[in-house]
Amino acid sequence: MSNSEFLSSIKIVGKIAFLAITIILTFAYSVALIEKIERPTFKNLPINEFVIIGIILLILIFINLKWTFGFFKTKPNEK
């Protein structure tokens, strides 16, 4: 296995791990948010902290879309 193949496989494993972590965190956040909406005294976590966690998760999702799936890529200028 050459050095470039090794780095390529490490990059793929990193992308998959980052995607899995984002999916798990998003699932846990959505379950906690649903519980917070149904029972406002659930977990004693203020609404502003839910908003901050939600913003962080949106940033992670955006990074996943850009890095893992290749969305938002610009095309090079052709001359």
Stockholm file with secondary structure:
# STOCKHOLM 1.0

chainA/1-79         MSNSEFLSSIKIVGKIAFLAITIILTFAYSVALIEKIERPTFKNLPINEFVIIGIILLILIFINLKWTFGFFKTKPNEK
#=GR chainA/1-79 SS CCHHHHHHHHHHHHHHHHHHHHHHHHHHHHHHHHHHHHCTTGGGCCHHHHHHHHHHHHHHHHHHHHHTSCTTCCCCCCC
#=GC SS_cons        CCHHHHHHHHHHHHHHHHHHHHHHHHHHHHHHHHHHHHCTTGGGCCHHHHHHHHHHHHHHHHHHHHHTSCTTCCCCCCC
//
